[in-house]
Amino acid sequence: MNKLKFIPKPGQIDYTNIRYAPTINCIVKHNDEFLLLERSPDSNFYPLYWNGISGFLDDDKDIEEKVAEELFEELGLNKDQIISIKIGQLIYTEEKEYKKTWIVFPILVEVSAKDIKLDFEHSKYKWFRINDIPSIINTYKIIPDIKDILNIFFNK
């Protein structure tokens, strides 16, 4: 597999090999459904795991700006398609495999559009209903934080 090489833009920090990594992990919601995506087999972290839209907090943008940037880059959604952004309680996850502590800002993003265009970071996507959460947890290969994030926003 060819791992994706991160090339920082001016002002960005490369957290690829840093122990403590601040990130956002967004659950995208449209009406009564939410989106999960399968990460590319070439991902540096959790290849082929299902996840929300995630990204390092690696520059001076605020969380809302970072959410809009990630949704545009990874899904092709414009800022004007974001209805609301809700930030949940921080999650700290120790990941021995990657020698990292993820400092995760869970985000629920409600959007007005369901039509998306995947970038290279994901290989598949699927819209789910809230009632699907127990099945998702038992059936899909999900990153460790997703269960907690879904619980924060949907009490499941």
C-alpha positions in Angstrom: 0.0 0.0 0.0 1.1 3.5 -0.7 0.5 5.6 2.4 -0.7 9.1 1.8 2.0 11.7 2.3 1.0 14.8 4.1 2.6 18.0 2.9 2.0 20.9 5.3 0.9 24.2 3.9 2.5 27.3 5.2 1.4 27.8 8.9 0.4 24.1 9.3 1.8 21.7 11.8 2.4 18.1 10.7 0.9 15.9 13.5 1.7 12.7 11.6 4.4 11.7 14.1 3.5 13.8 17.1 2.3 12.0 20.3 -0.7 14.3 21.1 -2.9 15.2 18.1 -5.8 17.6 18.3 -8.5 16.7 15.7 -12.1 17.2 14.7 -14.4 14.3 13.9 -17.6 15.4 12.2 -20.8 13.5 12.0 -22.6 15.0 9.0 -26.4 14.9 9.3 -29.0 15.5 6.7 -32.6 15.4 7.9 -33.0 12.0 9.7 -29.8 10.5 8.3 -26.1 10.7 9.1 -23.0 10.0 7.0 -20.2 7.5 7.7 -17.3 7.0 5.2 -14.8 4.2 4.7 -11.3 5.5 4.9 -9.0 4.9 1.9 -6.7 1.8 2.1 -3.8 4.2 1.7 -4.8 6.2 4.9 -2.0 6.7 7.4 -4.4 6.1 10.3 -7.2 3.5 10.3 -7.2 2.4 6.7 -10.5 0.8 5.7 -12.2 1.8 8.9 -15.5 3.7 8.9 -15.4 7.2 10.3 -16.9 10.7 10.1 -15.1 13.6 8.4 -12.0 14.1 10.4 -9.0 16.4 10.3 -6.1 17.7 12.4 -6.4 21.1 14.1 -3.1 22.0 12.5 -3.4 25.7 11.8 -4.8 28.9 13.2 -8.3 28.4 11.9 -11.2 28.2 14.4 -13.2 25.0 14.6 -16.1 26.3 12.4 -13.6 27.3 9.7 -11.9 23.9 9.9 -15.2 22.0 9.7 -16.2 24.0 6.6 -12.8 23.4 5.0 -12.9 19.6 5.7 -16.5 19.3 4.4 -15.5 21.1 1.2 -12.2 19.1 0.7 -13.6 15.7 1.5 -17.3 15.9 0.4 -17.4 18.9 -2.0 -20.0 20.7 0.2 -19.9 24.5 0.3 -20.0 26.6 3.4 -23.5 27.8 2.5 -24.7 24.2 2.6 -23.9 24.0 6.4 -27.1 24.6 8.4 -25.5 24.3 11.9 -22.4 23.1 13.7 -22.6 21.7 17.2 -19.4 20.9 19.2 -19.6 18.1 21.7 -17.5 17.3 24.8 -13.8 16.5 24.1 -12.8 12.9 23.9 -9.2 11.6 24.6 -8.3 8.3 23.1 -5.1 6.5 23.7 -4.1 4.6 20.5 -1.1 2.2 21.2 -0.9 1.1 17.6 -0.1 4.6 16.4 1.6 5.8 19.6 -0.8 8.7 19.8 -3.3 10.3 22.1 -6.1 11.7 20.0 -7.7 14.9 21.4 -11.0 14.8 19.6 -13.5 17.6 19.2 -16.7 15.7 18.3 -18.8 17.8 15.8 -22.3 17.4 14.6 -22.8 19.2 11.3 -26.2 19.6 9.8 -26.2 20.1 6.1 -28.8 21.0 3.5 -27.5 18.7 0.8 -27.1 15.0 0.6 -25.2 14.9 -2.7 -21.5 14.5 -2.1 -18.3 14.0 -4.0 -15.7 11.9 -2.3 -12.0 12.8 -2.4 -9.1 10.5 -2.2 -9.3 10.1 1.6 -12.3 7.8 1.4 -13.3 4.8 -0.7 -17.1 4.5 0.1 -19.8 6.3 2.0 -23.2 5.4 3.3 -26.1 7.4 4.9 -27.5 5.8 8.0 -30.5 6.3 10.2 -30.1 6.8 14.0 -31.8 3.5 14.6 -29.0 1.8 12.6 -26.4 2.7 15.3 -26.4 -0.6 17.2 -26.0 -2.5 13.9 -23.2 -0.2 12.8 -21.3 -0.7 16.0 -21.6 -4.5 15.7 -21.2 -4.8 11.9 -18.8 -2.1 10.6 -15.1 -1.7 11.3 -15.3 1.7 12.9 -12.6 3.9 14.4 -12.6 3.8 18.2 -14.1 7.2 18.7 -17.2 6.8 16.5 -19.2 4.9 19.1 -18.6 7.7 21.7 -19.3 10.4 19.2 -22.6 8.9 18.1 -23.5 8.5 21.8 -22.8 12.2 22.5 -25.1 13.4 19.7 -27.7 10.7 19.4 -27.6 9.0 22.9 -27.1 5.5 21.3 
